[in-house]
Amino acid sequence: MELDSSYEVLIKKLRDLQREFRSNFGVGDILTNSKLYEVLIANKLDHQLIPGHSGSRDAKSGIFQFEYKHFKESSSNHSWTFNDFSHSTISKLGKTNTVAIFAHIDDTKWPPEFDWMYRLTGEAMSEYLSIHTKSINNARKMINVSPRQLEERLNAKREKPQTSQGIYSKLLNQLFEVIRQLEQSESVTGLLTSNKIWELLVAKELNHKVNSEQGGRIGAHDAYDLKGGCYEYKVAKRETWSFQDISTTVLKKYLRTKAIICAVVDKDKLEVRRIYKLDPKRVVKALQLELELKNDRLKTSGKTLRRFQVSLSRAKIQSLDPIQIK
């Protein structure tokens, strides 16, 4: 389909800015998984971002390395989350010269502001998590840490970050301005939330409208067509799509859609490479089967199913008779 010029102009600006960010600082894909908020934190604290998403600390300054945790004012969960913790990740946090930053982002204003935080040594947080995760039995191995817990259990003091015109200031301001214009142009909000920017790119290809609401209410799907039909989007960098937190409720939600859309995007170039349209009934049956097989494999090795998550490969998707749109 032919895309409107204002949209294309703004997307081109985002491409150029992301390319400049990688060229100048070695950090790419800053629009995924709230990475831009990490840039905001690093900029205010005059830190240098460490390239990469998982498996490393977020930033460094001198001999110190920093682990960032943040929550947004608009979030329903006003605490910081440690997902998929393990003995290894907790021990790694306790390494010498590691510092944990617990940041609050006020996203009720524009541009969003990093306005207060707690700062603790990695050793202190490692010891805290070692103690308080022993009784955690949730499948995702997840623990939330609240401001009150940091203050009462670790004597942490809330502080305001020193105002700093960090090395990322210029590009940050330009990115926030383009995002603001894009949200206004497309009548959508929350483009900095999770995968929303990639859902917008896919929706424009399909002549859909993105649903600004992020999760929450039952029936809140990712996008809608001009007749009100709803769609669930799965977007990936490679042709393997992850379906997380699979439950009876989630599967029923999938069955209420007109189609499940599996797309491949180039996150550096901000381009949609491929789009597959799938029958929800076929997808749900495939997910149920894959989950059962996964559970059986774990039982055989004496393990239990921790996360109700399934990945569908391109081969599996092709077996479901998709319609390839692009």
C-alpha positions in Angstrom: 0.0 0.0 0.0 1.1 3.6 -0.5 2.0 5.3 2.8 1.4 8.9 3.5 4.3 11.3 3.1 4.2 12.7 6.7 4.6 9.2 8.1 7.4 8.3 5.8 9.2 11.6 6.6 9.0 11.0 10.3 10.1 7.3 10.0 13.1 8.4 7.9 14.0 10.9 10.7 13.9 8.0 13.2 16.1 5.9 10.9 18.6 8.6 10.6 18.7 9.3 14.3 19.1 5.7 15.2 21.9 5.3 12.6 23.6 8.4 14.1 23.2 7.0 17.6 24.9 3.7 16.6 27.6 5.5 14.7 28.4 7.9 17.6 28.0 5.7 20.6 27.9 2.0 19.4 24.4 1.5 20.7 21.7 0.4 18.3 18.0 -0.6 18.5 17.2 2.1 21.1 13.5 2.0 20.4 12.9 -1.6 21.7 12.1 -2.6 25.3 12.2 0.8 26.7 15.9 1.2 25.8 15.4 4.9 25.3 14.6 5.3 29.0 18.0 3.8 29.8 19.5 6.4 27.5 17.6 9.1 29.5 19.0 7.7 32.8 22.5 7.5 31.5 22.4 11.0 30.1 21.2 12.5 33.4 23.8 10.7 35.4 26.6 11.4 32.9 27.1 7.6 32.4 28.2 5.8 29.2 25.9 3.1 27.9 27.3 -0.4 27.4 26.3 -1.8 24.0 23.9 -4.8 24.2 20.6 -5.7 25.9 21.0 -8.7 28.2 23.9 -10.4 29.8 25.8 -7.2 30.7 25.4 -4.2 32.9 23.6 -1.2 31.4 26.2 1.6 31.7 29.6 2.5 33.1 31.5 5.5 34.5 35.1 5.2 35.5 35.7 1.9 37.4 32.0 1.5 38.1 29.3 -0.4 36.2 25.6 0.2 36.6 22.5 -1.9 36.6 19.4 0.2 35.7 15.9 -0.6 36.9 13.1 1.9 36.1 9.4 2.2 36.3 7.1 4.8 34.8 4.6 7.0 36.6 1.9 5.8 34.2 2.6 2.1 35.0 0.2 0.2 37.2 3.2 -1.4 39.0 5.1 1.2 40.9 8.0 -1.0 41.8 11.1 -2.3 40.1 11.1 -5.9 38.7 13.8 -8.5 38.6 12.7 -11.1 36.0 14.1 -14.6 35.6 16.5 -14.3 38.5 18.9 -17.1 39.2 21.7 -17.8 41.6 24.1 -16.8 38.8 22.4 -13.4 38.0 22.1 -12.5 41.7 25.8 -13.3 42.3 26.8 -11.4 39.2 25.0 -8.3 40.6 27.2 -8.5 43.7 30.5 -8.0 41.8 32.8 -5.3 43.1 32.2 -1.8 41.7 28.7 -2.7 40.5 26.0 -0.1 41.4 22.2 -0.6 41.1 20.1 2.5 40.1 16.4 2.4 40.8 14.9 5.1 38.7 11.5 6.8 38.5 10.4 8.1 35.1 7.7 10.7 35.0 6.1 10.0 31.7 3.0 12.0 32.4 4.9 15.0 31.0 6.6 15.4 27.6 9.4 14.7 27.1 9.5 12.1 29.9 11.7 13.1 32.9 14.0 11.0 35.1 13.2 12.8 38.3 14.2 10.7 41.3 16.1 7.5 42.2 17.7 5.2 44.7 21.3 4.2 44.5 22.6 1.0 46.1 25.7 -1.1 45.8 25.5 -4.2 43.8 26.7 -6.2 46.9 23.8 -4.9 49.0 21.2 -5.7 46.3 22.7 -9.1 45.7 22.5 -10.0 49.4 19.0 -8.6 49.6 17.8 -10.7 46.6 19.6 -13.8 47.9 17.5 -13.6 51.1 14.2 -12.5 49.7 14.0 -14.8 46.7 14.3 -18.0 48.7 10.5 -18.1 49.2 9.6 -17.1 45.7 7.7 -19.8 43.9 6.1 -18.0 40.9 6.8 -19.6 37.6 8.6 -16.6 36.1 11.1 -16.4 39.0 10.1 -12.7 39.4 10.5 -10.4 42.4 9.3 -6.8 42.7 11.1 -4.3 44.9 9.2 -1.2 46.1 10.5 2.2 47.3 9.3 1.3 50.8 11.3 -1.9 50.8 14.5 -0.1 49.7 14.0 2.5 52.4 13.0 0.2 55.3 15.1 -2.8 54.6 18.2 -1.3 53.0 18.2 2.2 54.4 18.2 3.7 50.9 17.6 7.4 50.5 15.6 8.9 47.7 17.7 11.4 45.7 17.3 13.6 42.8 19.7 13.0 40.0 22.0 15.9 39.3 21.0 17.9 36.3 23.5 17.0 33.6 23.7 17.8 29.9 25.1 14.4 29.1 26.6 13.2 25.8 23.2 11.9 24.6 21.3 15.2 25.1 21.1 16.4 21.5 20.0 13.1 20.0 17.6 12.4 22.9 15.8 15.7 22.4 15.6 15.1 18.6 14.2 11.5 19.2 11.6 12.7 21.6 10.4 15.4 19.2 10.1 13.0 16.3 8.2 10.5 18.5 5.9 13.3 19.7 5.1 14.3 16.1 4.6 10.6 15.0 2.2 10.0 17.9 0.3 13.1 17.0 0.3 12.3 13.2 -0.9 8.7 13.7 -3.3 9.4 16.7 -1.5 6.8 18.8 0.2 7.0 22.2 2.8 4.9 24.0 5.2 4.4 21.1 8.0 4.1 23.6 6.3 1.2 25.3 7.6 -2.3 24.7 7.1 -3.1 21.0 4.5 -0.4 20.1 6.7 1.3 17.5 7.1 -2.0 15.6 3.4 -2.6 15.8 2.8 0.8 14.2 5.2 -0.1 11.3 3.3 -3.4 10.7 -0.1 -1.7 11.1 0.7 0.9 8.4 1.5 -1.9 6.0 -1.9 -3.5 6.7 -4.0 -0.4 6.8 -4.7 -1.1 10.5 -5.0 1.2 13.5 -2.8 0.5 16.5 -4.5 0.1 19.8 -2.8 2.5 22.2 -3.9 0.7 25.3 -1.1 -1.5 26.6 -2.6 -4.8 27.9 -4.9 -4.4 30.8 -8.5 -4.9 29.9 -9.8 -8.2 28.4 -10.1 -7.9 24.7 -7.4 -5.2 24.3 -5.8 -6.4 21.1 -2.8 -4.9 19.3 -4.6 -3.5 16.2 -7.9 -3.0 14.5 -9.0 -2.8 10.9 -11.4 -0.2 9.4 -14.4 -2.4 10.2 -13.4 -2.9 13.8 -11.9 -6.4 13.4 -9.2 -7.1 15.9 -5.7 -8.6 15.4 -2.9 -9.9 17.6 0.6 -9.0 16.4 3.8 -10.9 17.0 6.9 -9.0 15.8 10.4 -10.5 15.7 13.9 -9.7 14.3 14.2 -13.2 13.0 11.6 -15.7 11.9 10.9 -17.1 15.3 8.0 -15.6 17.2 7.6 -15.8 21.0 4.2 -16.3 22.7 4.5 -15.6 26.4 2.3 -16.1 29.4 0.1 -18.6 27.7 -3.1 -19.2 29.6 -6.7 -20.2 29.0 -7.6 -16.5 29.1 -4.8 -15.5 26.6 -5.8 -18.3 24.2 -9.5 -17.2 24.3 -8.3 -13.7 23.6 -6.4 -15.0 20.5 -9.6 -16.8 19.3 -11.5 -13.5 19.3 -9.2 -12.1 16.7 -9.7 -12.1 12.9 -6.1 -13.2 12.5 -2.7 -13.5 14.2 -0.1 -11.4 12.4 3.5 -12.6 12.6 5.9 -10.1 11.2 9.7 -9.8 10.7 11.2 -6.3 11.1 14.7 -4.9 10.7 15.0 -2.9 13.9 18.1 -1.1 12.8 16.6 0.1 9.5 13.0 0.4 10.9 11.6 -1.7 8.0 9.1 -4.4 7.8 10.5 -7.4 5.9 7.8 -10.0 6.0 4.2 -10.4 7.2 2.3 -13.6 7.7 -1.4 -13.8 8.4 -2.6 -16.9 10.4 -5.9 -18.5 11.4 -6.2 -18.0 15.2 -7.7 -21.5 15.6 -4.6 -23.1 14.0 -2.3 -21.0 16.1 -4.0 -21.8 19.4 -3.9 -25.6 18.6 -0.2 -25.3 17.8 0.5 -23.4 21.0 -1.3 -25.9 23.1 0.5 -28.8 21.5 4.0 -27.1 21.8 3.3 -26.4 25.5 2.3 -30.0 26.2 5.5 -31.2 24.4 7.6 -28.8 26.4 6.1 -29.9 29.7 6.6 -33.6 28.8 10.3 -32.9 28.0 10.8 -31.1 31.3 9.1 -33.9 33.3 11.4 -36.5 31.7 14.4 -34.6 33.0 12.9 -34.1 36.4 12.1 -30.4 35.9 9.0 -28.4 36.1 7.6 -25.9 33.6 8.5 -22.4 34.8 7.3 -20.2 32.0 4.3 -20.8 29.9 6.1 -19.6 26.8 6.4 -21.1 23.3 8.4 -20.0 20.3 7.1 -20.8 16.8 9.7 -21.1 14.1 9.2 -20.2 10.4 8.8 -23.9 9.6 6.0 -24.3 12.2 4.3 -21.1 10.9 4.5 -22.5 7.4 2.8 -25.7 8.5 -0.2 -23.6 9.6 -0.9 -22.5 6.1 -0.3 -18.8 6.5 -1.1 -16.1 4.0 2.1 -14.2 3.3 1.2 -10.6 2.8 4.7 -9.2 2.3 
